[in-house]
Amino acid sequence: MSEKWYLSREGERYGPFSWEEITHYGQTGNIEPEDLAWRESTGKWVVVNQTPELTGLFSSRNKDTQDMAKKKKSPLTFALAVVAVIIIAAAVLIIPRIANLTSSTGGSSPGDYAPVSEDGTYLFGIDPDFYFRSAKQLEADEQSDFGSQTNIINADNPGFEYNGVGLEMSPLYLAESEANLKVTKMSAPEPVPDAKVNAYSFSLEGAPQDSGLYTLSIPYEPTDGTVGAGYFNENTNSWEPVVFELDEANNRIIITTNHLSTYGSFTISGEGTRYTRIAPGLFEAHDQFIKYGDMHAEVIEELINNQLTTGGKAWNLGKSVTDDWLKASGAIFEMEGLAYSSEFISGLSDAMTNVGTALAVAQLAVDYSRGDQRAMAVNTFNTAQGLAISKWGTKALKVSMIGVTAIDYSLTKLREQLIKGRQEVWSKAYELYYRENHARSGADWYRRIKDIHDYADSPEQFRRMLENDLNRYTYLFWQDETSQAIYQLEAQGHGFAGGGGLNEKLKDDIANAYKSQLLNETLEPVFRQLEKKVRYEQEEEYKRELNRLRAKFNQVVNLNLQEATAEGEDLIYPGYIVQFGPLTEDADPRMWTGRLDENGHVRASFTVLGHLSAGAPNEIRLYKNAADMRDDKPAEIVEFTVSVPDTVITIGAVEEDLSGSWKGFMVIEYWALQDYDPSDPEVSDQVEGCENEFGETMWEVIKQTVEEHLIDVDIPITMGLDRIGESNLYNSTLDIHVDQVLPEDMSASSDRREFTATFENNVLEFILVDEDDGSKTFFKGRLEGGNNMSGSFALPTNNIDFMSGNWRIERVEPLSE
């Protein structure tokens, strides 16, 4: 049976499950006769003991097992199964451990503490809330008093509000058209269990394709819990996070967006908030701009002082946000001493630095948009000319351009000129010329000024380019003598007299009067819309950085634990109970317990967040039986370091000296630029940086060479390892023979790197550092027998995975004495 099944208990729904999983859960006591079941072929909920296919599952269980299952009846059991299904779908091959554990040995066998899983794989410490999938579908709420509301949107009436639900757009895009707005109350799936959802569909017909930004307001139900917001992605049938403001005085959320869809507010309270605030991102702190607003100026100042590169202030701000963010998950941690690989710690540190910087730049944009002109930031950026522009420096400068220029042009008005007498005809001719042939709408000016803003590299350049464009536009008439004659006659035909006495002062007076009119009537709302656009872009950038940080915490770690012995010796620990430690008081030890199989092997999986929430345990404790575990008498304790995504632990590793000469191959499996997407700002920065360094033509040659001759190719490597005394450190060399895989007409030489490697628990680790840019490539491999080793490598840079692949080597000779 390949169809999908769902289960329901006490109002909570779980699934989908395969028939094999349903069978397993039924036989192990995790399905009760009074539960409800739903499957695709019937499309309805039926009591389990009234479903013929399921009733047979209970006959194979003895009475003791049924009694125990009833005592332990809990939604958690089903939720763990949900996790397994999701992870399997994500290509992490895990068969979940569903543990019915008791707190003492009374009458229970050791198997009740750590049952042997069918393939030796256990699922440790993954909170199920993240993987919740509601069975409800998105559809119009026919029972709602709100129903569907329609309204005509135009330049005079660019907004809508009804019962706290609202939409507002810029009148710049409605000068020559109007649009039909429809807002419908929706019945929508809950993003997490027990969340209260208030969702509305917004649609607009007749508006220009580019309609700028929309500001939406949606009420939320007051609660002592957490408030969230998102939009419903119908392609994935799930909620996705948005940046929002909380209007507590009116119990509503405020969302700025560039597209219309179904948006909703959520409220949730109780234990359900523990994991959900970080996992899907819908409930992350809404008050970070307010809470950390005073810290952003220090980050901006540091950015300037460090030649527009990030530093410790940005890291501190990112760490503060992270700590606050993780409190709801119970994962308070310090970077120092954290039992994770240097590669992961480095990536996590970079991610937190980027979160702090993105928040500071977004806060700067918020200040400008709200009229709070931070003198420090403005003055500093005005003097930030000629500096090396980094990703964050460029973004901060773009924000500051709007703040500076909006003051200079939008708030400082030019004096309007009064044109009388014989000059009147020239003023009228000038007006007719622009009205009939060269008029720019507010939307035209917005696109024009945004193009200038996107091109400029500094506030001074932006100001100069904008001034030149305004002058060029307002002096077009004075540069066209034919048009002057034509429109002078037309003005006289309208009854305007005069026409003599044209001079440069008169031209300037009339052009300045028109420029003043533009600034007062057209350009001020243009600047405000551009400010809003820049703010939105920076808030979206902040959201992207939060998502990258969230992804690091949500990564699944695959752990392999293996007992090793010398050749001919028997294993000691098959069947031993395995438990992580030390654990926090809130951690459930049953969630961190497994068992070695007959080969002394166990596989386990957990998320980084789940591991941190349990206190980041860095020990594997082996117990011979349940009594020893109860009395906390481990037979062996093995410390380990978490490597993401794969962690290998060897128990009782045989002493091994890797000294010698090794040969093999490395394979580049992924290179970020092979799927170059110009819309990805991080990858775009990489491309621009390479083009600047090598030149566009040479860079194209390099790209083509890598893609045609180096991707998915065995590149010969030679490694030399020389053990330092009796330690686990090795003086090492690595030669990468690129010259052997490139065509003969391409000049290349082998690349030799020297480094110190660490060999511990059968795992070899080392880092190659590029002397030019400081980038780091992380290598990790596992010894397979005495003379074979294989592993992986990764080059993360600028918070993206730039290059990765695998390597394998064989010892060809021991190190000569």
C-alpha positions in Angstrom: 0.0 0.0 0.0 1.7 3.2 -1.2 -1.0 5.7 -0.3 -0.5 8.2 2.5 -2.1 7.9 5.9 -2.8 10.5 8.6 -3.6 9.9 12.3 -5.5 12.0 14.8 -5.5 11.9 18.6 -7.2 14.3 21.0 -7.7 16.9 18.2 -4.0 16.8 17.0 -3.3 15.5 13.5 -0.1 13.8 12.4 1.3 12.5 9.1 1.6 11.7 6.4 2.8 8.1 7.0 3.5 5.2 4.7 1.7 1.9 5.3 5.0 0.4 6.6 5.3 3.1 9.2 1.6 2.7 10.2 2.3 -1.1 10.7 5.4 -0.5 12.7 3.7 2.1 15.0 0.7 -0.1 15.5 2.7 -3.1 16.5 4.9 -1.1 18.9 2.0 0.4 20.8 2.0 3.9 19.3 -1.5 3.7 17.8 -4.6 3.2 20.0 -7.9 1.7 18.9 -9.8 4.9 19.6 -7.5 7.0 17.4 -8.7 8.4 14.1 -7.2 7.4 10.7 -7.5 9.1 7.3 -6.2 7.9 4.0 -6.2 9.2 0.4 -8.4 6.5 -1.1 -11.3 7.2 1.3 -10.8 10.9 2.1 -12.5 10.7 5.5 -11.6 10.1 9.1 -12.5 6.7 10.6 -12.0 5.3 14.1 -8.9 3.0 14.0 -10.7 -0.1 15.5 -13.4 0.3 12.8 -10.8 0.2 10.0 -10.3 -3.4 8.7 -6.7 -2.9 7.7 -5.7 -1.6 11.1 -7.6 -3.8 13.6 -5.2 -6.7 13.0 -2.3 -4.6 14.3 -3.5 -4.8 17.9 -3.9 -8.6 18.1 -0.1 -9.1 17.9 0.5 -7.0 21.0 0.4 -8.7 24.4 -1.6 -7.1 27.3 1.5 -5.8 29.1 2.6 -3.9 26.0 -0.8 -2.4 25.5 -1.0 -1.3 29.1 2.4 0.3 28.9 1.4 2.1 25.6 -1.7 3.4 27.3 0.2 4.8 30.2 2.6 6.6 27.8 0.0 7.8 25.4 1.1 11.2 24.1 1.1 13.3 21.0 4.9 13.4 21.2 5.0 9.8 19.9 3.2 10.7 16.7 5.2 14.0 16.4 8.5 12.1 16.4 7.2 10.0 13.6 6.3 13.2 11.7 9.9 14.3 12.0 11.1 11.0 10.5 8.8 11.4 7.5 10.0 14.9 6.8 13.7 14.0 7.2 13.3 11.0 4.9 11.6 13.3 2.4 14.7 15.5 2.7 17.0 12.6 1.7 18.3 12.0 5.3 17.9 8.3 5.6 16.5 7.9 9.1 14.1 5.4 10.5 12.9 6.9 13.7 13.2 5.5 17.2 9.8 5.7 19.0 10.8 5.1 22.6 8.3 4.1 25.3 10.6 4.4 28.2 10.0 4.1 31.9 11.7 5.8 34.8 12.7 2.6 36.7 13.5 -1.0 36.0 10.4 -2.4 37.7 9.4 -5.3 35.5 10.8 -3.8 32.3 13.6 -5.2 30.2 16.6 -3.2 29.2 15.1 -3.1 25.7 12.4 -0.7 27.0 15.1 1.9 27.7 16.8 1.7 24.3 15.1 -0.7 21.9 17.2 -1.8 19.0 16.1 0.0 15.9 15.7 -2.1 12.7 18.7 -0.5 11.0 20.6 0.8 14.0 19.5 4.4 13.5 18.1 6.6 16.3 16.5 10.0 16.1 17.8 12.1 18.9 16.4 15.3 20.3 14.6 16.8 17.3 11.7 18.9 18.5 8.6 18.0 16.4 6.9 21.3 16.4 8.9 22.5 13.4 7.6 19.6 11.3 4.0 20.1 12.0 1.8 20.0 8.9 -1.9 21.0 9.3 -4.4 18.9 7.3 -6.5 22.1 6.8 -6.6 23.6 3.3 -6.5 27.3 2.3 -10.0 28.4 1.3 -12.4 31.3 1.7 -14.0 31.5 5.2 -17.7 31.2 4.4 -18.6 31.6 8.1 -16.8 34.9 8.6 -18.8 38.2 9.0 -16.0 39.9 7.1 -16.6 37.9 3.9 -15.1 39.7 0.9 -14.7 43.4 0.7 -14.1 45.4 -2.5 -12.9 48.9 -3.1 -11.7 51.3 -5.9 -8.1 52.4 -5.3 -6.9 55.6 -7.1 -4.6 58.6 -6.6 -7.1 60.4 -4.4 -8.0 57.3 -2.4 -4.9 55.0 -2.4 -5.9 53.1 0.7 -8.5 50.7 2.2 -9.6 49.9 5.8 -12.3 47.7 7.2 -12.5 46.2 10.7 -8.8 46.7 11.2 -7.8 45.1 7.9 -6.1 47.6 5.6 -4.0 48.2 2.5 -2.2 51.3 1.4 -0.1 52.0 -1.7 1.7 55.0 -3.1 -0.5 57.3 -5.2 2.6 57.7 -7.6 1.4 54.6 -9.4 -2.2 55.6 -9.7 -1.9 59.0 -11.3 -3.4 57.8 -14.6 -5.3 54.7 -13.5 -7.4 53.1 -10.8 -7.5 49.6 -9.5 -10.1 47.2 -8.0 -9.1 45.9 -4.6 -10.6 42.7 -3.2 -9.9 41.5 0.4 -11.3 38.1 1.5 -11.2 36.5 4.9 -9.6 33.1 4.6 -9.7 29.8 6.5 -6.1 28.8 6.6 -3.9 26.0 8.0 -2.2 26.6 11.3 1.6 27.0 10.9 2.2 25.2 14.2 0.0 23.3 16.7 -2.5 25.5 18.6 -1.7 28.7 16.7 -4.6 31.1 16.2 -4.6 32.3 12.6 -6.2 35.4 11.2 -5.6 35.3 7.4 -6.8 37.5 4.5 -6.3 37.3 0.7 -5.4 40.6 -1.0 -5.8 41.0 -4.8 -5.6 44.1 -7.0 -6.9 44.3 -10.6 -6.1 47.1 -13.0 -3.0 48.4 -11.2 0.3 48.9 -13.1 2.6 45.9 -13.2 5.1 47.8 -11.0 3.0 49.2 -8.2 5.7 49.8 -5.7 5.2 48.7 -2.1 2.0 47.8 -0.3 1.5 48.4 3.4 -0.9 45.8 4.9 -2.5 45.8 8.4 -4.1 42.7 9.9 -5.6 42.4 13.4 -4.3 39.7 15.8 -6.0 38.2 18.8 -4.4 39.6 22.1 -2.6 37.0 24.0 0.1 36.5 26.6 2.0 34.4 24.2 3.9 35.3 21.0 2.7 37.1 17.9 3.8 36.2 14.4 3.2 36.9 10.8 3.7 35.4 7.3 2.3 34.9 3.9 0.9 31.7 2.5 3.0 30.1 -0.3 0.4 28.1 -2.3 3.2 26.4 -4.2 4.6 24.8 -1.1 1.3 24.9 0.8 3.0 26.4 3.8 3.5 29.7 5.6 6.7 31.7 5.1 7.9 34.5 7.4 7.8 38.2 6.7 9.2 41.3 8.4 6.5 43.0 10.4 5.9 45.7 13.0 3.6 45.2 16.0 1.0 47.9 16.6 0.1 46.9 20.1 -2.1 49.9 20.7 -4.5 48.6 18.0 -3.7 44.9 18.2 -2.6 44.6 14.6 0.5 43.7 12.6 1.9 46.0 9.9 3.5 44.3 6.9 5.4 46.0 4.0 5.5 43.9 0.8 6.0 44.2 -2.9 3.5 41.5 -3.8 -0.1 40.6 -2.8 -1.1 37.2 -1.7 -2.7 35.6 1.4 -1.2 37.2 4.6 -1.9 36.3 8.2 -1.2 37.1 11.8 -0.6 34.3 14.3 -0.7 34.1 18.1 0.6 31.2 20.1 1.1 30.6 23.8 2.5 27.8 26.0 5.1 25.2 25.3 4.4 25.3 21.6 6.5 28.5 21.4 9.7 26.7 22.4 11.0 25.6 19.0 8.7 27.3 16.6 10.1 30.8 17.2 13.4 29.8 15.6 12.5 26.9 13.3 10.1 28.5 10.8 10.8 32.1 11.6 7.2 33.1 11.9 7.5 34.1 15.5 10.9 35.7 15.7 11.1 38.8 17.8 9.2 41.7 16.3 10.8 44.3 18.5 14.5 43.9 17.5 14.6 47.3 15.8 13.3 48.9 19.0 15.2 46.7 21.5 18.6 47.0 19.8 18.1 50.4 18.2 20.7 52.1 20.3 23.4 49.6 19.3 23.2 50.1 15.5 25.1 53.5 15.5 28.1 51.8 17.0 28.0 49.1 14.3 27.8 51.7 11.5 30.6 53.7 13.0 32.8 50.6 13.3 31.9 49.7 9.7 33.3 53.1 8.5 36.4 52.9 10.8 37.2 49.4 9.5 37.2 50.4 5.8 33.6 49.4 5.5 34.2 45.8 6.7 32.4 44.2 9.7 33.9 43.8 13.1 33.3 42.9 16.8 30.5 45.4 17.3 28.5 43.7 14.6 29.2 40.3 16.1 28.1 41.5 19.5 24.8 42.8 18.1 24.3 39.5 16.2 25.0 37.5 19.3 22.6 39.6 21.3 19.8 39.0 18.7 20.7 35.2 18.7 20.7 34.9 22.4 17.3 36.6 22.7 16.0 34.6 19.8 17.1 31.2 21.2 15.7 31.8 24.7 12.3 30.5 23.7 14.0 27.3 22.7 16.0 26.9 25.9 19.3 27.0 24.0 21.5 29.5 25.7 25.1 28.9 24.8 28.5 30.5 24.7 30.7 30.2 21.6 33.8 29.7 23.6 34.2 26.0 24.5 31.3 24.9 22.4 31.9 21.3 21.3 31.6 21.9 17.6 34.1 21.8 14.7 36.1 24.9 13.9 34.4 25.0 10.5 30.9 25.1 12.0 31.9 27.7 14.7 33.5 29.9 12.0 30.4 29.7 9.8 28.1 30.4 12.8 30.2 33.4 13.9 30.1 34.8 10.4 26.3 34.3 10.2 25.8 36.2 13.6 28.1 39.0 12.4 26.0 39.4 9.2 22.8 39.4 11.2 24.2 42.2 13.4 25.3 44.2 10.4 22.1 43.7 8.5 20.1 44.8 11.5 22.2 47.9 11.9 21.9 48.9 8.3 18.1 48.2 8.3 17.8 50.3 11.5 19.6 53.1 9.8 17.0 52.9 6.9 14.2 52.9 9.5 15.6 56.0 11.1 15.8 57.9 7.8 12.3 56.7 6.8 10.9 58.0 10.0 12.7 61.3 9.8 15.2 60.6 12.6 18.4 61.7 10.9 21.3 60.2 12.8 23.9 63.0 12.6 26.7 60.6 13.3 25.8 58.3 10.5 25.1 61.1 8.0 28.3 62.9 8.8 30.4 59.8 8.7 29.1 58.7 5.4 29.6 62.1 3.9 33.3 61.7 4.6 33.4 58.0 3.5 34.8 58.7 0.0 37.4 56.6 -1.7 37.2 53.7 0.7 37.1 50.1 -0.4 33.4 49.2 -0.7 32.4 45.9 0.9 29.0 44.3 0.7 27.8 45.9 3.9 29.6 49.2 3.3 27.8 49.5 -0.1 24.4 48.8 1.4 25.0 51.3 4.3 26.1 54.0 1.8 23.0 53.3 -0.3 20.8 53.9 2.7 22.6 57.1 3.7 22.2 58.6 0.2 18.5 58.8 0.7 18.7 60.3 4.1 21.1 63.0 3.1 19.5 63.9 -0.3 15.9 63.9 1.0 16.9 66.7 3.4 18.7 68.7 0.7 16.1 68.4 -1.9 12.8 67.5 -0.4 12.8 69.6 2.7 14.9 72.7 1.5 12.5 74.4 -0.9 13.6 76.7 -3.7 12.0 80.1 -3.7 9.2 80.2 -6.2 9.5 82.9 -8.9 6.7 85.3 -9.8 6.7 85.8 -13.6 4.9 89.0 -14.8 4.7 91.4 -17.7 6.5 90.6 -20.9 8.1 87.6 -19.3 4.8 86.0 -18.9 4.7 84.5 -22.4 8.0 82.7 -21.9 6.7 81.2 -18.7 3.6 80.0 -20.5 5.6 78.7 -23.4 7.9 76.8 -21.0 4.9 75.3 -19.3 3.2 74.2 -22.6 6.4 72.6 -23.8 6.7 70.3 -20.7 3.0 69.6 -20.4 2.6 68.6 -24.1 5.9 66.8 -24.8 8.2 66.2 -21.9 6.1 65.7 -18.8 7.3 63.1 -16.3 4.8 61.4 -14.0 5.6 60.7 -10.4 6.2 57.0 -11.3 8.6 58.1 -14.1 10.6 60.3 -11.7 10.7 57.4 -9.2 12.2 55.0 -11.7 14.6 57.7 -12.9 15.9 58.6 -9.4 16.0 54.9 -8.3 18.2 54.2 -11.3 20.6 57.0 -10.2 20.5 55.8 -6.6 21.4 52.2 -7.7 24.2 53.4 -9.9 25.9 55.9 -7.5 28.7 54.8 -5.2 28.4 57.6 -2.6 26.0 60.3 -1.3 28.1 63.0 -3.0 27.9 61.2 -6.4 24.2 60.6 -5.9 23.6 64.3 -5.1 25.7 65.4 -8.1 24.0 63.0 -10.5 20.6 64.0 -9.3 21.4 67.7 -9.6 22.7 67.2 -13.1 19.5 65.3 -14.1 17.2 67.9 -12.7 19.1 70.7 -14.4 19.2 68.9 -17.7 15.5 68.3 -17.6 14.5 71.8 -16.5 16.8 73.4 -19.2 15.6 71.2 -22.1 13.4 74.0 -23.4 16.2 76.6 -23.4 18.4 74.4 -25.5 15.8 74.0 -28.3 15.4 77.3 -30.2 12.9 75.8 -32.6 10.6 74.7 -29.7 11.0 78.1 -28.1 9.6 79.8 -31.3 6.8 77.3 -31.7 5.6 77.4 -28.0 6.0 81.2 -27.8 3.5 81.5 -30.7 1.2 79.0 -29.0 1.4 81.0 -25.8 0.5 84.2 -27.5 -2.4 82.4 -29.1 -3.6 81.6 -25.6 -3.7 85.4 -24.9 -0.3 85.8 -23.3 1.6 88.9 -24.4 5.2 89.9 -24.6 8.1 87.8 -25.6 11.1 90.1 -25.7 13.8 90.5 -23.2 14.8 86.8 -23.0 18.1 86.5 -21.1 20.0 84.0 -19.0 18.6 85.4 -15.7 15.1 85.0 -17.0 15.9 81.4 -18.1 17.2 80.6 -14.7 14.3 82.2 -12.9 11.7 80.2 -14.9 13.7 76.9 -14.7 14.1 77.3 -10.9 10.4 78.1 -10.5 9.6 74.8 -12.3 12.2 72.9 -10.3 10.6 74.3 -7.1 7.2 73.2 -8.3 8.6 69.7 -9.1 10.1 69.4 -5.6 7.0 70.6 -3.8 4.4 68.7 -5.8 6.1 65.6 -7.3 9.6 64.8 -6.0 8.9 64.9 -2.3 6.6 61.9 -2.4 9.1 60.3 -4.8 11.9 60.6 -2.2 9.6 59.2 0.5 8.7 56.2 -1.7 12.4 55.7 -2.4 13.1 55.8 1.3 10.4 53.2 1.9 11.8 51.0 -0.9 15.4 51.2 0.6 14.0 50.4 4.0 12.1 47.4 2.6 15.2 46.1 0.8 17.3 46.3 4.0 14.6 44.7 6.1 14.4 41.9 3.5 18.2 41.6 3.7 18.0 41.3 7.4 15.3 38.6 7.0 17.6 36.7 4.6 20.5 36.8 7.1 18.2 35.6 9.9 17.1 32.7 7.6 20.7 31.8 6.9 21.4 31.8 10.7 18.2 29.8 11.3 19.3 27.2 8.7 22.5 26.6 10.6 20.6 25.9 13.8 18.1 23.7 12.0 20.8 21.6 10.3 20.5 17.8 10.9 23.7 16.2 12.2 24.2 12.5 11.2 26.3 10.8 13.8 28.1 7.5 13.3 29.5 5.7 16.4 31.7 2.6 15.9 33.7 0.5 18.2 37.1 -0.4 16.8 39.4 -3.2 17.8 42.7 -4.5 16.7 42.7 -7.3 14.1 41.6 -10.6 15.7 40.2 -9.1 18.9 36.5 -9.3 19.9 34.2 -6.3 20.3 33.4 -5.3 23.9 30.3 -3.1 23.6 27.7 -4.7 21.3 24.3 -4.3 22.9 25.4 -1.6 25.3 23.1 1.4 25.9 24.4 4.7 24.5 23.4 8.0 26.1 24.5 11.5 25.5 25.6 13.7 28.4 25.8 15.9 30.3 22.2 17.0 29.7 20.3 20.0 31.1 17.6 19.5 33.6 14.9 20.3 31.0 16.3 17.7 28.5 14.5 14.4 28.4 17.2 11.7 28.6 15.0 9.2 26.8 15.3 11.4 23.8 19.1 11.0 23.9 19.4 7.2 24.4 20.1 4.5 21.9 21.9 1.1 21.7 24.9 -0.3 19.9 24.1 -3.1 17.5 25.8 -6.5 17.3 28.6 -4.9 15.3 29.3 -2.3 17.9 27.8 0.4 15.7 25.0 3.0 16.1 23.7 5.8 13.8 21.9 8.8 15.2 20.5 12.1 14.0 19.7 15.4 15.8 19.4 19.0 14.9 21.9 21.6 16.0 19.2 23.4 17.8 18.0 20.3 19.5 21.5 19.5 20.6 22.1 23.0 22.0 18.7 22.9 23.8 19.8 19.8 25.6 22.9 21.6 26.8 25.2 20.7 23.9 26.2 17.3 25.3 29.8 16.4 24.3 30.1 12.9 25.8 28.9 9.5 24.8 28.2 7.3 27.9 28.1 3.5 27.5 26.1 1.4 30.0 26.1 -2.3 30.1 22.4 -2.5 31.2 19.5 -0.4 32.4 20.5 -0.8 36.1 23.9 0.7 35.4 22.3 3.5 33.6 19.9 4.1 36.4 22.8 4.2 38.9 24.8 6.3 36.5 27.7 3.8 36.3 28.9 4.1 32.8 31.4 1.5 31.5 33.0 4.1 29.2 32.8 7.8 28.6 33.9 9.1 25.2 34.2 12.9 24.5 33.4 14.1 21.0 33.2 17.2 18.9 30.2 17.8 16.6 30.9 18.2 12.9 28.1 19.3 10.7 26.5 17.5 8.8 28.5 14.3 9.6 30.1 13.4 13.0 32.1 10.2 13.3 33.0 8.8 16.7 35.3 5.8 17.3 35.3 3.9 20.6 38.5 2.2 21.6 40.3 3.3 18.5 43.5 1.3 17.7 46.6 3.4 18.0 47.5 4.4 14.4 50.4 6.3 13.0 49.5 8.0 9.7 53.0 9.0 8.9 54.0 8.4 5.3 53.2 9.3 1.8 49.6 9.1 0.5 48.3 9.4 -3.0 44.8 9.7 -4.4 42.2 12.1 -5.9 40.0 15.0 -5.0 36.7 15.7 -6.8 35.0 19.2 -6.9 31.3 18.3 -6.8 29.9 21.8 -6.3 31.0 25.3 -7.3 28.6 28.2 -6.5 29.2 29.9 -9.9 28.3 26.9 -12.0 24.7 27.8 -11.3 25.3 31.6 -11.2 22.1 33.5 -10.5 22.5 37.2 -11.1 19.6 37.9 -8.6 21.6 36.3 -5.7 23.4 39.3 -4.2 26.0 37.1 -2.4 27.0 35.2 -5.5 26.8 38.4 -7.5 29.4 40.0 -5.1 31.7 37.0 -5.7 31.5 37.4 -9.5 32.1 41.1 -9.3 35.0 40.6 -7.0 36.6 38.0 -9.4 36.0 40.3 -12.4 37.7 43.2 -10.7 40.7 41.0 -9.7 41.2 39.1 -13.0 39.4 41.3 -15.6 36.1 40.3 -17.2 37.7 38.4 -20.1 40.1 36.4 -18.1 37.4 35.7 -15.5 35.2 34.2 -18.2 38.2 32.0 -19.3 38.7 30.8 -15.7 35.0 30.0 -15.3 34.9 28.0 -18.5 38.0 26.1 -17.5 36.7 25.2 -14.1 33.3 24.0 -15.5 34.7 22.1 -18.4 37.8 20.5 -16.9 37.7 20.5 -13.1 34.1 19.8 -12.0 33.4 16.1 -11.3 36.9 15.2 -12.4 39.5 13.1 -10.4 42.2 15.6 -9.7 45.4 13.8 -8.5 46.6 14.7 -5.0 49.6 13.7 -2.9 49.7 14.1 0.9 52.6 13.8 3.2 52.0 13.2 7.0 54.8 13.4 9.6 53.6 12.7 13.2 54.8 15.2 15.8 56.2 13.1 18.7 53.5 10.9 20.3 50.8 13.6 19.8 47.8 13.5 17.5 49.3 16.3 15.4 51.0 15.9 12.0 53.2 18.3 10.0 51.6 17.9 6.6 51.8 18.8 2.9 49.2 18.6 0.2 50.0 18.8 -3.5 47.0 19.3 -5.8 48.1 18.3 -9.3 45.7 20.5 -11.4 48.2 20.4 -14.3 47.5 16.7 -14.8 43.8 17.2 -15.7 44.0 20.4 -17.8 44.6 20.3 -21.6 48.2 20.5 -22.8 47.8 24.0 -24.1 46.8 25.4 -20.7 49.7 26.4 -18.5 49.3 25.2 -14.9 51.4 23.8 -12.0 50.7 21.8 -9.0 49.7 23.7 -5.8 51.5 22.7 -2.6 50.1 23.7 0.8 51.7 23.1 4.2 49.6 22.7 7.3 49.1 21.0 10.7 46.6 18.2 10.7 44.8 16.6 13.7 44.0 12.9 13.9 41.6 11.9 16.7 38.9 9.2 16.9 39.9 7.9 13.5 39.2 11.3 12.0 41.8 13.4 10.2 41.0 17.2 10.1 43.0 20.1 8.7 42.4 23.6 7.3 44.0 25.2 4.3 44.2 29.0 4.5 44.6 31.2 1.4 47.4 33.7 2.0 45.9 36.2 -0.4 42.3 36.6 0.9 42.3 34.6 4.1 39.6 32.2 2.9 39.6 28.8 4.6 39.0 25.3 3.1 38.0 22.7 5.7 39.1 19.1 5.1 37.9 16.1 7.1 38.5 12.4 6.5 38.0 9.0 8.2 40.6 6.2 8.3 39.2 3.1 6.6 41.6 0.3 7.5 45.3 1.1 8.0 46.1 2.5 4.6 43.0 4.0 3.1 41.3 7.3 4.0 38.4 9.3 2.5 36.6 12.4 3.3 35.1 15.7 2.2 36.1 19.4 1.8 34.2 22.7 1.8 35.1 26.3 1.1 32.6 28.6 2.8 33.2 32.3 2.0 31.1 35.4 2.5 28.5 33.2 4.3 27.9 31.0 1.3 29.1 27.5 0.4 31.4 28.4 -2.4 33.0 25.1 -3.3 32.8 21.5 -1.9 33.6 18.0 -2.8 35.2 14.7 -1.7 38.7 13.2 -1.6 40.2 9.7 -1.1 43.8 8.7 -0.6 45.9 5.5 -0.1 49.2 5.2 1.8 51.8 4.2 -0.7 54.8 4.1 1.6 55.6 4.8 5.2 57.6 7.8 6.2 61.3 7.0 5.9 63.3 7.0 9.1 
